[in-house]
Amino acid sequence: MAQPCKFCQGKGVVQFNPSLPPVACPVCGGTGFEEDPGLFYVYEFTFALAANDVSKQFSLNIQNYDFKWMFAMVVSTGFFTVKLSDASSNRPFSNQEVHVNNLFGTSQNPFPLLTPFTFRKKGQILAVASDLSAAPNNIRMAFAGVELTS
């Protein structure tokens, strides 16, 4: 259960200057409640592409909670392209398959999403991938974020 915001005491507004009208609380955004940040979690796709494979489809199931995807990371033995989408809403994250370097970072330097995306529990992350390395390619794509337990 959400706790009342400690900054505004659950009122949703704060009075910074007595001569000015109250403004929405900058901590809770005017809701009056502290947001539960969730629990850190990583979903990982692990799959292999044969040399020059084209448009192979893979899926990853979201488990027991909504998942807010915040960072994208990858390790692979060669270059590839990928098009990601949310199966629940049919929302694609690009107009076509995108080169891995344009969408993913590494574990040392993860790619932060400009706006985190929430996958619904029991939904799926879909990936369509193609090999660019002309050799067998082992791929591990990681989706780091938080499980929203409340």
C-alpha positions, 0 to 999 in steps of 0.5 A: 500500500502506498504511503503518504508523501513525507514532503507534502504530508499527503496533501499533494501540494506545498507552499514554498512562499506564503505570498504565492499559491501552493504548487504541486508537490515536486516529490510525489507529483501532486498525488500525495503518495510516495511511489513504490519504486519496485524491486530490481529485476533483469529479464534476459533473452538467450538465443543463437542465430546461425550465420546469416539468419534472417528475421528469426522470432523469439519471445520472452515471458514476463512473470508475476508482476508488471515490469518497468524496463529501464536499461538495455544491455547485450553481449554477443559473439557478432553483430546483429539487428533486432526489432523489439515489441510488446506482445500485449499491446502490439507496440513496436520499439522501432520501425524496422530491425535496428543494429545492436549498437544503436539500441543496446549498451553493455553491462559496464555502460547500459543504454538507458531508455529515454522513457521507461516502458512497462510490460504487463505481467504475463505478457511477452517481449518479442524480438525479431533478429537477423545475423550480420556477422556471417558466422554463428552468433550467440546473443544475450540481451538483458532488460534491466528494470524493476518489478512493480509489486504494488 
